[in-house]
């Protein structure tokens, strides 16, 4: 299978890991931004193939994980309104709010449906003119074009029973917030390849220069990640801090300009609160005034009050790369995929869920990956 099996074959993966071992002569700490990259690293045991000098830490690139508790509460409140169909991606329905999740709301009779695309929700609105159909629009730059297109189509068709509840966030402001935070361990970034497919990576140059950190746009397969790690180490060892693109088969420097134009037409940049991290200026998207009639928050005015996060859940420290999931006292005991305290234990891109299923347990530091080679081929 082109661009899949060949990036998982253990022989080239092992050769690339050997190159990393030869290149690293001193300790380096690299953050992979995207939760999809974290999932691959933990599932396949990539860290076990790296020298002890190279440490990977996990970043805030899981949109489900950083959606604020108050926004979950808003979605729940909206779903419980009469004549509403609330549509969401699957992971979001199990994320706990301050008192309940969308799945809990569904158990109470709310019409909550899992869809694969906002266009599925748009089709529901066409088929159910007597219902208000709301799509919970969560994601980074990757999902913004499809959400923008759904709103644009609804506007063109005059489909006034369709709206979206927007909780879009942006990658570069989060990277800057992490690297500039007190106690940050980040010396280099592996940037999320799928977000850069849309946006390109020109915006990353300013971050690299300002904080003297290498940034390598990287794919999601084991060989992609090891090559991205090698590229960052080669920069660090030589004292360089530049933006490079490992994911050349999918990413161009200027990105997808048609998608960018559609997003800019429908959305504008706004400030956002991030679950576990806090307020980050200019780190999200909201609907422009010209499309405000499709904004569920404006249309239905569900409450969005001050919510106190669980003091037991340490997901914020995990999302900032300051704590390993298994270092949280609740990990694997009070917090499991069946009884999550925070979103990273729910999402398929959450670091806590990845460690629970494939990684290390706190109590005995046991690796669930007995041999990294067993996960390839």
VEXPA-427276 format. One record per residue (C-alpha): residue number from 0; chain; x, y, z; residue in one letter. Coordinates in nm, 4 decimals, padded with zeros to 6 digits. Example, Ala and Ser with C-alpha at 12.3 -4.5 7.8 and 13.67 -1.06 7.14 Angstrom:
VEXPA-427276
nr=0; kette=A; x=01.2300; y=-00.4500; z=00.7800; rest=A
nr=1; kette=A; x=01.3670; y=-00.1060; z=00.7140; rest=S
//
This chain:
VEXPA-427276
nr=0; kette=A; x=00.0000; y=00.0000; z=00.0000; rest=X
nr=1; kette=A; x=00.1665; y=00.3195; z=-00.1172; rest=X
nr=2; kette=A; x=00.2599; y=00.5670; z=00.1565; rest=X
nr=3; kette=A; x=00.1447; y=00.3386; z=00.4373; rest=X
nr=4; kette=A; x=00.3065; y=-00.0027; z=00.4636; rest=X
nr=5; kette=A; x=00.6436; y=00.1300; z=00.3524; rest=X
nr=6; kette=A; x=00.6344; y=00.3851; z=00.6355; rest=X
nr=7; kette=A; x=00.5658; y=00.1091; z=00.8907; rest=X
nr=8; kette=A; x=00.8206; y=-00.1476; z=00.7741; rest=X
nr=9; kette=A; x=01.0460; y=-00.2249; z=01.0690; rest=X
nr=10; kette=A; x=01.3733; y=-00.2513; z=00.8729; rest=X
nr=11; kette=A; x=01.3806; y=00.1135; z=00.7519; rest=X
nr=12; kette=A; x=01.2382; y=00.2246; z=01.0874; rest=X
nr=13; kette=A; x=01.5289; y=00.0521; z=01.2633; rest=X
nr=14; kette=A; x=01.7814; y=00.2103; z=01.0239; rest=X
nr=15; kette=A; x=01.6342; y=00.5551; z=01.0879; rest=X
nr=16; kette=A; x=01.6484; y=00.4948; z=01.4641; rest=X
nr=17; kette=A; x=02.0168; y=00.4031; z=01.4245; rest=X
nr=18; kette=A; x=02.0751; y=00.7386; z=01.2517; rest=X
nr=19; kette=A; x=01.9048; y=00.9172; z=01.5406; rest=X
nr=20; kette=A; x=02.1323; y=00.7391; z=01.7898; rest=X
nr=21; kette=A; x=02.4402; y=00.8443; z=01.5943; rest=X
nr=22; kette=A; x=02.3231; y=01.2051; z=01.5591; rest=X
nr=23; kette=A; x=02.2402; y=01.2699; z=01.9276; rest=X
nr=24; kette=A; x=02.5438; y=01.3531; z=02.1401; rest=X
nr=25; kette=A; x=02.3673; y=01.5386; z=02.4235; rest=X
nr=26; kette=A; x=02.0219; y=01.5421; z=02.5855; rest=X
nr=27; kette=A; x=01.7380; y=01.6898; z=02.3799; rest=X
nr=28; kette=A; x=01.3666; y=01.7242; z=02.4521; rest=X
nr=29; kette=A; x=01.1278; y=01.7344; z=02.1569; rest=X
nr=30; kette=A; x=00.7512; y=01.7916; z=02.1699; rest=X
nr=31; kette=A; x=00.5244; y=01.6295; z=01.9134; rest=X
nr=32; kette=A; x=00.2331; y=01.8703; z=01.8934; rest=X
nr=33; kette=A; x=-00.0353; y=01.6429; z=01.7545; rest=X
nr=34; kette=A; x=-00.2254; y=01.3776; z=01.9463; rest=X
nr=35; kette=A; x=-00.2257; y=01.1566; z=01.6376; rest=X
nr=36; kette=A; x=00.1534; y=01.1589; z=01.6481; rest=X
nr=37; kette=A; x=00.1450; y=01.0767; z=02.0202; rest=X
nr=38; kette=A; x=-00.0801; y=00.7799; z=01.9477; rest=X
nr=39; kette=A; x=00.1663; y=00.6385; z=01.6939; rest=X
nr=40; kette=A; x=00.4652; y=00.6968; z=01.9229; rest=X
nr=41; kette=A; x=00.3061; y=00.5225; z=02.2205; rest=X
nr=42; kette=A; x=00.1350; y=00.2407; z=02.0302; rest=X
nr=43; kette=A; x=00.4426; y=00.1415; z=01.8297; rest=X
nr=44; kette=A; x=00.6977; y=00.1964; z=02.1074; rest=X
nr=45; kette=A; x=00.9038; y=00.4512; z=01.9133; rest=X
nr=46; kette=A; x=01.0463; y=00.6009; z=02.2318; rest=X
nr=47; kette=A; x=01.2003; y=00.2603; z=02.3083; rest=X
nr=48; kette=A; x=01.3919; y=00.2743; z=01.9801; rest=X
nr=49; kette=A; x=01.5450; y=00.6137; z=02.0640; rest=X
nr=50; kette=A; x=01.8610; y=00.6751; z=02.2659; rest=X
nr=51; kette=A; x=01.8203; y=00.7827; z=02.6276; rest=X
nr=52; kette=A; x=01.9492; y=01.1252; z=02.5241; rest=X
nr=53; kette=A; x=01.6302; y=01.1946; z=02.3263; rest=X
nr=54; kette=A; x=01.3091; y=01.2580; z=02.5198; rest=X
nr=55; kette=A; x=00.9699; y=01.2987; z=02.3534; rest=X
nr=56; kette=A; x=00.6976; y=01.4912; z=02.5336; rest=X
nr=57; kette=A; x=00.3372; y=01.5280; z=02.4318; rest=X
nr=58; kette=A; x=00.1666; y=01.8519; z=02.3356; rest=X
nr=59; kette=A; x=-00.1781; y=02.0138; z=02.3240; rest=X
nr=60; kette=A; x=-00.2631; y=01.8967; z=01.9729; rest=X
nr=61; kette=A; x=-00.5795; y=01.7045; z=02.0590; rest=X
nr=62; kette=A; x=-00.8798; y=01.9295; z=01.9843; rest=X
nr=63; kette=A; x=-01.1191; y=01.7146; z=02.1869; rest=X
nr=64; kette=A; x=-00.8808; y=01.7352; z=02.4850; rest=X
nr=65; kette=A; x=-00.8543; y=02.1148; z=02.4860; rest=X
nr=66; kette=A; x=-01.2251; y=02.1914; z=02.4405; rest=X
nr=67; kette=A; x=-01.3217; y=02.3779; z=02.7614; rest=X
nr=68; kette=A; x=-01.5520; y=02.2206; z=03.0165; rest=X
nr=69; kette=A; x=-01.7821; y=02.5201; z=02.9821; rest=X
nr=70; kette=A; x=-01.8141; y=02.4535; z=02.6081; rest=X
nr=71; kette=A; x=-01.9101; y=02.0917; z=02.6800; rest=X
nr=72; kette=A; x=-02.1738; y=02.2230; z=02.9212; rest=X
nr=73; kette=A; x=-02.2992; y=02.4571; z=02.6478; rest=X
nr=74; kette=A; x=-02.3283; y=02.1671; z=02.4037; rest=X
nr=75; kette=A; x=-02.5140; y=01.9582; z=02.6624; rest=X
nr=76; kette=A; x=-02.7508; y=02.2443; z=02.7408; rest=X
nr=77; kette=A; x=-02.8214; y=02.2976; z=02.3716; rest=X
nr=78; kette=A; x=-02.8768; y=01.9262; z=02.3075; rest=X
nr=79; kette=A; x=-03.1408; y=01.9145; z=02.5824; rest=X
nr=80; kette=A; x=-03.3506; y=02.1881; z=02.4181; rest=X
nr=81; kette=A; x=-03.6734; y=02.0711; z=02.2493; rest=X
nr=82; kette=A; x=-03.6683; y=01.9921; z=01.8753; rest=X
nr=83; kette=A; x=-03.2899; y=01.9907; z=01.8594; rest=X
nr=84; kette=A; x=-03.0650; y=01.7331; z=01.6905; rest=X
nr=85; kette=A; x=-02.7086; y=01.7829; z=01.8080; rest=X
nr=86; kette=A; x=-02.4400; y=01.6225; z=01.5912; rest=X
nr=87; kette=A; x=-02.0849; y=01.5542; z=01.6972; rest=X
nr=88; kette=A; x=-01.7768; y=01.3500; z=01.6218; rest=X
nr=89; kette=A; x=-01.7695; y=01.0317; z=01.8284; rest=X
nr=90; kette=A; x=-01.5014; y=01.1231; z=02.0829; rest=X
nr=91; kette=A; x=-01.6804; y=01.4386; z=02.1922; rest=X
nr=92; kette=A; x=-01.9929; y=01.2649; z=02.3199; rest=X
nr=93; kette=A; x=-01.8038; y=01.0986; z=02.6083; rest=X
nr=94; kette=A; x=-01.5965; y=01.3986; z=02.7216; rest=X
nr=95; kette=A; x=-01.7101; y=01.4997; z=03.0717; rest=X
nr=96; kette=A; x=-01.8444; y=01.8476; z=03.1332; rest=X
nr=97; kette=A; x=-01.8841; y=01.9921; z=03.4804; rest=X
nr=98; kette=A; x=-02.1651; y=01.7483; z=03.5612; rest=X
nr=99; kette=A; x=-02.2416; y=01.5381; z=03.2536; rest=X
nr=100; kette=A; x=-02.1411; y=01.4536; z=02.8989; rest=X
nr=101; kette=A; x=-02.3313; y=01.4546; z=02.5708; rest=X
nr=102; kette=A; x=-02.3711; y=01.0800; z=02.6145; rest=X
nr=103; kette=A; x=-02.5408; y=01.1460; z=02.9490; rest=X
nr=104; kette=A; x=-02.7685; y=01.3963; z=02.7763; rest=X
nr=105; kette=A; x=-02.8557; y=01.1337; z=02.5161; rest=X
nr=106; kette=A; x=-02.9475; y=00.8941; z=02.7961; rest=X
nr=107; kette=A; x=-03.1858; y=01.1625; z=02.9236; rest=X
nr=108; kette=A; x=-03.3619; y=01.1756; z=02.5880; rest=X
nr=109; kette=A; x=-03.1605; y=01.4323; z=02.3948; rest=X
nr=110; kette=A; x=-03.1243; y=01.3595; z=02.0227; rest=X
nr=111; kette=A; x=-02.7440; y=01.3383; z=02.0047; rest=X
nr=112; kette=A; x=-02.6018; y=01.1797; z=01.6912; rest=X
nr=113; kette=A; x=-02.2497; y=01.0823; z=01.5894; rest=X
nr=114; kette=A; x=-02.1547; y=01.1918; z=01.2380; rest=X
nr=115; kette=A; x=-01.8391; y=01.1702; z=01.0298; rest=X
nr=116; kette=A; x=-01.8616; y=01.5160; z=00.8734; rest=X
nr=117; kette=A; x=-02.0453; y=01.8463; z=00.9175; rest=X
nr=118; kette=A; x=-02.1923; y=01.7749; z=00.5754; rest=X
nr=119; kette=A; x=-02.3730; y=01.4784; z=00.7343; rest=X
nr=120; kette=A; x=-02.5302; y=01.7227; z=00.9781; rest=X
nr=121; kette=A; x=-02.6222; y=01.9520; z=00.6897; rest=X
nr=122; kette=A; x=-02.8003; y=01.6631; z=00.5202; rest=X
nr=123; kette=A; x=-02.9932; y=01.5954; z=00.8421; rest=X
nr=124; kette=A; x=-03.1073; y=01.9568; z=00.8420; rest=X
nr=125; kette=A; x=-03.2344; y=01.9185; z=00.4852; rest=X
nr=126; kette=A; x=-03.4251; y=01.6023; z=00.5778; rest=X
nr=127; kette=A; x=-03.5663; y=01.7403; z=00.9058; rest=X
nr=128; kette=A; x=-03.6985; y=02.0913; z=00.8365; rest=X
nr=129; kette=A; x=-03.9015; y=02.0815; z=01.1604; rest=X
nr=130; kette=A; x=-03.5860; y=02.0284; z=01.3715; rest=X
nr=131; kette=A; x=-03.2935; y=02.2517; z=01.4633; rest=X
nr=132; kette=A; x=-02.9782; y=02.0662; z=01.3615; rest=X
nr=133; kette=A; x=-02.6581; y=02.1762; z=01.5347; rest=X
nr=134; kette=A; x=-02.3075; y=02.0552; z=01.4593; rest=X
nr=135; kette=A; x=-02.0504; y=02.0750; z=01.7410; rest=X
nr=136; kette=A; x=-01.7618; y=02.2255; z=01.5422; rest=X
nr=137; kette=A; x=-01.4479; y=02.1210; z=01.7287; rest=X
nr=138; kette=A; x=-01.1018; y=02.1008; z=01.5803; rest=X
nr=139; kette=A; x=-00.7815; y=02.2654; z=01.4665; rest=X
nr=140; kette=A; x=-00.7156; y=02.4118; z=01.1226; rest=X
nr=141; kette=A; x=-00.7591; y=02.0624; z=00.9785; rest=X
nr=142; kette=A; x=-01.1374; y=02.0503; z=01.0219; rest=X
nr=143; kette=A; x=-01.2053; y=02.4210; z=00.9692; rest=X
nr=144; kette=A; x=-01.2481; y=02.4039; z=00.5884; rest=X
nr=145; kette=A; x=-01.5230; y=02.1395; z=00.6053; rest=X
nr=146; kette=A; x=-01.7042; y=02.3340; z=00.8769; rest=X
nr=147; kette=A; x=-01.6709; y=02.6553; z=00.6777; rest=X
nr=148; kette=A; x=-01.8073; y=02.4805; z=00.3689; rest=X
nr=149; kette=A; x=-02.1063; y=02.3467; z=00.5622; rest=X
nr=150; kette=A; x=-02.1960; y=02.6968; z=00.6814; rest=X
nr=151; kette=A; x=-02.1356; y=02.8432; z=00.3352; rest=X
nr=152; kette=A; x=-02.3670; y=02.5842; z=00.1779; rest=X
nr=153; kette=A; x=-02.6346; y=02.6423; z=00.4432; rest=X
nr=154; kette=A; x=-02.6188; y=03.0138; z=00.3673; rest=X
nr=155; kette=A; x=-02.6404; y=02.9598; z=-00.0078; rest=X
nr=156; kette=A; x=-02.9390; y=02.7251; z=00.0345; rest=X
nr=157; kette=A; x=-03.1102; y=02.9417; z=00.2964; rest=X
nr=158; kette=A; x=-03.1120; y=02.6443; z=00.5325; rest=X
nr=159; kette=A; x=-03.1982; y=02.8286; z=00.8514; rest=X
nr=160; kette=A; x=-03.2522; y=02.5205; z=01.0706; rest=X
nr=161; kette=A; x=-02.8777; y=02.4441; z=01.0572; rest=X
nr=162; kette=A; x=-02.6163; y=02.5986; z=01.2872; rest=X
nr=163; kette=A; x=-02.2807; y=02.5160; z=01.4405; rest=X
nr=164; kette=A; x=-02.1471; y=02.5456; z=01.7938; rest=X
nr=165; kette=A; x=-01.7941; y=02.6689; z=01.7318; rest=X
nr=166; kette=A; x=-01.4967; y=02.5632; z=01.9425; rest=X
nr=167; kette=A; x=-01.2184; y=02.5872; z=01.6835; rest=X
nr=168; kette=A; x=-00.8613; y=02.6367; z=01.8026; rest=X
nr=169; kette=A; x=-00.5344; y=02.7146; z=01.6224; rest=X
nr=170; kette=A; x=-00.2010; y=02.5348; z=01.6475; rest=X
nr=171; kette=A; x=00.0671; y=02.8106; z=01.6301; rest=X
nr=172; kette=A; x=-00.0639; y=03.0170; z=01.9266; rest=X
nr=173; kette=A; x=-00.0723; y=02.6993; z=02.1379; rest=X
nr=174; kette=A; x=00.2857; y=02.6155; z=02.0430; rest=X
nr=175; kette=A; x=00.3951; y=02.9650; z=02.1411; rest=X
nr=176; kette=A; x=00.2057; y=02.9439; z=02.4712; rest=X
nr=177; kette=A; x=00.3750; y=02.6121; z=02.5542; rest=X
nr=178; kette=A; x=00.7306; y=02.7100; z=02.4622; rest=X
nr=179; kette=A; x=00.7083; y=03.0462; z=02.6411; rest=X
nr=180; kette=A; x=00.5563; y=02.9066; z=02.9621; rest=X
nr=181; kette=A; x=00.7564; y=02.9012; z=03.2839; rest=X
nr=182; kette=A; x=00.9231; y=02.5651; z=03.3270; rest=X
nr=183; kette=A; x=00.8850; y=02.4680; z=02.9612; rest=X
nr=184; kette=A; x=01.1072; y=02.1755; z=02.8627; rest=X
nr=185; kette=A; x=01.0549; y=02.2128; z=02.4884; rest=X
nr=186; kette=A; x=01.3697; y=02.2490; z=02.2760; rest=X
nr=187; kette=A; x=01.2122; y=02.1587; z=01.9409; rest=X
nr=188; kette=A; x=00.8727; y=02.0813; z=01.7880; rest=X
nr=189; kette=A; x=00.7357; y=01.8194; z=01.5544; rest=X
nr=190; kette=A; x=00.4523; y=02.0176; z=01.3953; rest=X
nr=191; kette=A; x=00.1223; y=01.8574; z=01.2941; rest=X
nr=192; kette=A; x=00.1341; y=01.7636; z=00.9283; rest=X
nr=193; kette=A; x=-00.2420; y=01.7558; z=00.8683; rest=X
nr=194; kette=A; x=-00.2950; y=02.1101; z=00.9998; rest=X
nr=195; kette=A; x=-00.0105; y=02.2316; z=00.7782; rest=X
nr=196; kette=A; x=-00.1746; y=02.0647; z=00.4780; rest=X
nr=197; kette=A; x=-00.4370; y=02.3391; z=00.5119; rest=X
nr=198; kette=A; x=-00.2381; y=02.6354; z=00.6421; rest=X
nr=199; kette=A; x=00.1134; y=02.5692; z=00.5165; rest=X
nr=200; kette=A; x=00.3962; y=02.6511; z=00.7535; rest=X
nr=201; kette=A; x=00.4973; y=03.0086; z=00.6839; rest=X
nr=202; kette=A; x=00.3533; y=03.1187; z=01.0202; rest=X
nr=203; kette=A; x=00.5934; y=02.8861; z=01.2029; rest=X
nr=204; kette=A; x=00.9048; y=03.0773; z=01.0990; rest=X
nr=205; kette=A; x=00.8304; y=03.3628; z=01.3425; rest=X
nr=206; kette=A; x=00.7957; y=03.1182; z=01.6343; rest=X
nr=207; kette=A; x=01.1174; y=02.9385; z=01.5419; rest=X
nr=208; kette=A; x=01.3129; y=03.2659; z=01.5260; rest=X
nr=209; kette=A; x=01.1612; y=03.4201; z=01.8395; rest=X
nr=210; kette=A; x=01.2206; y=03.1192; z=02.0662; rest=X
nr=211; kette=A; x=01.5214; y=02.9663; z=01.8841; rest=X
nr=212; kette=A; x=01.3447; y=02.6300; z=01.8460; rest=X
nr=213; kette=A; x=01.3630; y=02.3999; z=01.5441; rest=X
nr=214; kette=A; x=01.0207; y=02.3139; z=01.4015; rest=X
nr=215; kette=A; x=00.9820; y=02.0189; z=01.1659; rest=X
nr=216; kette=A; x=00.6481; y=01.9561; z=00.9964; rest=X
nr=217; kette=A; x=00.6028; y=01.5816; z=01.0339; rest=X
nr=218; kette=A; x=00.3672; y=01.3053; z=00.9247; rest=X
nr=219; kette=A; x=00.2093; y=01.0345; z=01.1381; rest=X
nr=220; kette=A; x=00.3675; y=00.7026; z=01.0473; rest=X
nr=221; kette=A; x=00.6655; y=00.5599; z=01.2429; rest=X
nr=222; kette=A; x=00.9153; y=00.6393; z=00.9679; rest=X
nr=223; kette=A; x=00.7755; y=00.9927; z=00.9327; rest=X
nr=224; kette=A; x=00.8173; y=01.0572; z=01.3018; rest=X
nr=225; kette=A; x=01.1699; y=00.9168; z=01.3239; rest=X
nr=226; kette=A; x=01.2803; y=01.1201; z=01.0237; rest=X
nr=227; kette=A; x=01.1246; y=01.4305; z=01.1820; rest=X
nr=228; kette=A; x=01.3075; y=01.3557; z=01.5075; rest=X
nr=229; kette=A; x=01.6344; y=01.3123; z=01.3172; rest=X
nr=230; kette=A; x=01.5845; y=01.6442; z=01.1388; rest=X
nr=231; kette=A; x=01.5226; y=01.8275; z=01.4674; rest=X
nr=232; kette=A; x=01.8270; y=01.6676; z=01.6329; rest=X
nr=233; kette=A; x=02.0495; y=01.7594; z=01.3401; rest=X
nr=234; kette=A; x=01.9339; y=02.1198; z=01.3825; rest=X
nr=235; kette=A; x=01.9821; y=02.1165; z=01.7597; rest=X
nr=236; kette=A; x=02.3270; y=01.9588; z=01.7371; rest=X
nr=237; kette=A; x=02.4400; y=02.2195; z=01.4839; rest=X
nr=238; kette=A; x=02.2890; y=02.5153; z=01.6731; rest=X
nr=239; kette=A; x=02.0277; y=02.5907; z=01.4078; rest=X
nr=240; kette=A; x=01.6627; y=02.6830; z=01.4642; rest=X
nr=241; kette=A; x=01.4691; y=02.6653; z=01.1397; rest=X
nr=242; kette=A; x=01.1410; y=02.5395; z=00.9971; rest=X
nr=243; kette=A; x=01.1700; y=02.2279; z=00.7829; rest=X
nr=244; kette=A; x=00.9175; y=02.0012; z=00.6139; rest=X
nr=245; kette=A; x=00.9505; y=01.6248; z=00.6511; rest=X
nr=246; kette=A; x=00.5959; y=01.5629; z=00.5228; rest=X
nr=247; kette=A; x=00.6691; y=01.6727; z=00.1674; rest=X
nr=248; kette=A; x=00.4357; y=01.4173; z=00.0125; rest=X
nr=249; kette=A; x=00.1372; y=01.6011; z=00.1629; rest=X
nr=250; kette=A; x=00.2401; y=01.9520; z=00.2782; rest=X
nr=251; kette=A; x=00.3423; y=02.2591; z=00.0805; rest=X
nr=252; kette=A; x=00.4793; y=02.5777; z=00.2337; rest=X
nr=253; kette=A; x=00.1737; y=02.7833; z=00.1351; rest=X
nr=254; kette=A; x=-00.0776; y=02.5069; z=00.2140; rest=X
nr=255; kette=A; x=-00.4179; y=02.4733; z=00.0489; rest=X
nr=256; kette=A; x=-00.5029; y=02.8275; z=-00.0504; rest=X
nr=257; kette=A; x=-00.8532; y=02.7454; z=-00.1719; rest=X
nr=258; kette=A; x=-00.9364; y=02.6007; z=00.1708; rest=X
nr=259; kette=A; x=-00.7751; y=02.9003; z=00.3406; rest=X
nr=260; kette=A; x=-00.9949; y=03.1407; z=00.1422; rest=X
nr=261; kette=A; x=-01.3128; y=02.9551; z=00.2347; rest=X
nr=262; kette=A; x=-01.2151; y=02.9509; z=00.6043; rest=X
nr=263; kette=A; x=-01.1314; y=03.3234; z=00.5964; rest=X
nr=264; kette=A; x=-01.4643; y=03.3989; z=00.4301; rest=X
nr=265; kette=A; x=-01.6672; y=03.2251; z=00.7014; rest=X
nr=266; kette=A; x=-01.4486; y=03.2528; z=01.0143; rest=X
nr=267; kette=A; x=-01.2385; y=03.5150; z=01.1879; rest=X
nr=268; kette=A; x=-00.9666; y=03.4814; z=01.4515; rest=X
nr=269; kette=A; x=-01.0783; y=03.5157; z=01.8126; rest=X
nr=270; kette=A; x=-00.9477; y=03.4540; z=02.1647; rest=X
nr=271; kette=A; x=-01.0046; y=03.1130; z=02.3210; rest=X
nr=272; kette=A; x=-00.9885; y=02.9340; z=02.6550; rest=X
nr=273; kette=A; x=-00.8182; y=02.5943; z=02.6347; rest=X
nr=274; kette=A; x=-00.9148; y=02.3164; z=02.8723; rest=X
nr=275; kette=A; x=-00.6349; y=02.2584; z=03.1219; rest=X
nr=276; kette=A; x=-00.4224; y=02.5394; z=02.9762; rest=X
nr=277; kette=A; x=-00.6284; y=02.8556; z=03.0046; rest=X
nr=278; kette=A; x=-00.6701; y=03.1690; z=02.7983; rest=X
nr=279; kette=A; x=-00.4603; y=03.2028; z=02.4813; rest=X
nr=280; kette=A; x=-00.5062; y=03.5235; z=02.2791; rest=X
nr=281; kette=A; x=-00.5953; y=03.4945; z=01.9098; rest=X
nr=282; kette=A; x=-00.5959; y=03.1151; z=01.9324; rest=X
nr=283; kette=A; x=-00.9356; y=03.0253; z=01.7894; rest=X
nr=284; kette=A; x=-01.1936; y=03.0869; z=01.5204; rest=X
nr=285; kette=A; x=-01.5468; y=03.2238; z=01.5416; rest=X
nr=286; kette=A; x=-01.8103; y=03.2884; z=01.2781; rest=X
nr=287; kette=A; x=-01.7984; y=03.6256; z=01.1075; rest=X
nr=288; kette=A; x=-02.0902; y=03.8614; z=01.1643; rest=X
nr=289; kette=A; x=-02.2155; y=03.7918; z=00.8113; rest=X
nr=290; kette=A; x=-02.2672; y=03.4255; z=00.9103; rest=X
nr=291; kette=A; x=-02.3783; y=03.4872; z=01.2689; rest=X
nr=292; kette=A; x=-02.7280; y=03.3528; z=01.1957; rest=X
nr=293; kette=A; x=-02.5636; y=03.0075; z=01.1808; rest=X
nr=294; kette=A; x=-02.3979; y=03.0423; z=01.5217; rest=X
nr=295; kette=A; x=-02.5749; y=02.8137; z=01.7696; rest=X
nr=296; kette=A; x=-02.4380; y=03.0127; z=02.0651; rest=X
nr=297; kette=A; x=-02.6054; y=03.3274; z=01.9316; rest=X
nr=298; kette=A; x=-02.9179; y=03.1492; z=01.8177; rest=X
nr=299; kette=A; x=-02.9932; y=02.9609; z=02.1382; rest=X
nr=300; kette=A; x=-02.7960; y=03.1513; z=02.4049; rest=X
nr=301; kette=A; x=-02.6966; y=02.8435; z=02.6079; rest=X
nr=302; kette=A; x=-02.5179; y=02.9433; z=02.9264; rest=X
nr=303; kette=A; x=-02.1393; y=02.9543; z=02.9391; rest=X
nr=304; kette=A; x=-02.0545; y=03.0331; z=03.2987; rest=X
nr=305; kette=A; x=-01.7365; y=03.0081; z=03.5000; rest=X
nr=306; kette=A; x=-01.6488; y=02.6439; z=03.5537; rest=X
nr=307; kette=A; x=-01.3961; y=02.5206; z=03.8053; rest=X
nr=308; kette=A; x=-01.1891; y=02.2368; z=03.6593; rest=X
nr=309; kette=A; x=-01.1404; y=01.9165; z=03.8559; rest=X
nr=310; kette=A; x=-00.8479; y=01.9502; z=04.0931; rest=X
nr=311; kette=A; x=-00.7860; y=01.5769; z=04.0632; rest=X
nr=312; kette=A; x=-00.7363; y=01.5804; z=03.6863; rest=X
nr=313; kette=A; x=-00.3870; y=01.6875; z=03.5755; rest=X
nr=314; kette=A; x=-00.4619; y=01.6885; z=03.2050; rest=X
nr=315; kette=A; x=-00.3442; y=02.0486; z=03.1710; rest=X
nr=316; kette=A; x=00.0078; y=01.9542; z=03.2772; rest=X
nr=317; kette=A; x=00.0002; y=01.6580; z=03.0385; rest=X
nr=318; kette=A; x=-00.1122; y=01.8814; z=02.7505; rest=X
nr=319; kette=A; x=00.1750; y=02.1223; z=02.8194; rest=X
nr=320; kette=A; x=00.4331; y=01.8458; z=02.8270; rest=X
nr=321; kette=A; x=00.5057; y=01.8981; z=03.1968; rest=X
nr=322; kette=A; x=00.3754; y=01.5605; z=03.3156; rest=X
nr=323; kette=A; x=00.3567; y=01.2074; z=03.1797; rest=X
nr=324; kette=A; x=00.0065; y=01.0585; z=03.1937; rest=X
nr=325; kette=A; x=00.1152; y=00.7784; z=03.4277; rest=X
nr=326; kette=A; x=00.2586; y=01.0373; z=03.6699; rest=X
nr=327; kette=A; x=-00.0936; y=01.1597; z=03.7494; rest=X
nr=328; kette=A; x=-00.2167; y=00.9919; z=04.0722; rest=X
nr=329; kette=A; x=-00.5588; y=00.9293; z=03.9185; rest=X
nr=330; kette=A; x=-00.4246; y=00.7622; z=03.6039; rest=X
nr=331; kette=A; x=-00.5546; y=00.4080; z=03.5597; rest=X
nr=332; kette=A; x=-00.7384; y=00.4134; z=03.8930; rest=X
nr=333; kette=A; x=-00.9877; y=00.6961; z=03.9364; rest=X
nr=334; kette=A; x=-00.9408; y=00.7925; z=03.5717; rest=X
nr=335; kette=A; x=-00.9878; y=00.5297; z=03.3008; rest=X
nr=336; kette=A; x=-01.1502; y=00.5300; z=02.9544; rest=X
nr=337; kette=A; x=-01.4702; y=00.4002; z=03.1178; rest=X
nr=338; kette=A; x=-01.4638; y=00.6617; z=03.3960; rest=X
nr=339; kette=A; x=-01.2650; y=00.9570; z=03.2574; rest=X
nr=340; kette=A; x=-01.1887; y=01.2616; z=03.4686; rest=X
nr=341; kette=A; x=-01.0551; y=01.4518; z=03.1695; rest=X
nr=342; kette=A; x=-01.0742; y=01.4548; z=02.7915; rest=X
nr=343; kette=A; x=-00.7248; y=01.3080; z=02.7235; rest=X
nr=344; kette=A; x=-00.8499; y=00.9778; z=02.8667; rest=X
nr=345; kette=A; x=-01.1433; y=00.9798; z=02.6214; rest=X
nr=346; kette=A; x=-01.0127; y=01.0941; z=02.2860; rest=X
nr=347; kette=A; x=-00.8435; y=00.8597; z=02.0401; rest=X
nr=348; kette=A; x=-00.5777; y=01.1332; z=02.0167; rest=X
nr=349; kette=A; x=-00.5495; y=01.1809; z=02.3936; rest=X
nr=350; kette=A; x=-00.2139; y=01.1025; z=02.5521; rest=X
nr=351; kette=A; x=-00.3739; y=00.9505; z=02.8616; rest=X
nr=352; kette=A; x=-00.5836; y=00.7072; z=02.6579; rest=X
nr=353; kette=A; x=-00.2805; y=00.6136; z=02.4469; rest=X
nr=354; kette=A; x=-00.0733; y=00.5383; z=02.7585; rest=X
nr=355; kette=A; x=-00.3595; y=00.3472; z=02.9183; rest=X
nr=356; kette=A; x=-00.3985; y=00.1184; z=02.6186; rest=X
nr=357; kette=A; x=-00.0396; y=00.0913; z=02.4942; rest=X
nr=358; kette=A; x=00.2020; y=00.2729; z=02.7218; rest=X
nr=359; kette=A; x=00.3167; y=00.2704; z=03.0821; rest=X
nr=360; kette=A; x=00.1262; y=00.2297; z=03.4057; rest=X
nr=361; kette=A; x=00.2245; y=00.4362; z=03.7058; rest=X
nr=362; kette=A; x=00.2195; y=00.1605; z=03.9624; rest=X
nr=363; kette=A; x=00.5053; y=-00.0437; z=03.8197; rest=X
nr=364; kette=A; x=00.6224; y=00.1556; z=03.5174; rest=X
nr=365; kette=A; x=00.5377; y=-00.1544; z=03.3167; rest=X
nr=366; kette=A; x=00.5615; y=-00.1188; z=02.9402; rest=X
nr=367; kette=A; x=00.2736; y=-00.2664; z=02.7478; rest=X
nr=368; kette=A; x=00.5030; y=-00.2724; z=02.4446; rest=X
nr=369; kette=A; x=00.7286; y=-00.5670; z=02.5206; rest=X
nr=370; kette=A; x=00.9246; y=-00.5391; z=02.1989; rest=X
nr=371; kette=A; x=00.8950; y=-00.2389; z=01.9712; rest=X
nr=372; kette=A; x=00.9627; y=-00.4575; z=01.6702; rest=X
nr=373; kette=A; x=00.6469; y=-00.6565; z=01.7388; rest=X
nr=374; kette=A; x=00.4367; y=-00.3554; z=01.6378; rest=X
nr=375; kette=A; x=00.5732; y=-00.3299; z=01.2825; rest=X
nr=376; kette=A; x=00.5501; y=-00.5306; z=00.9685; rest=X
//
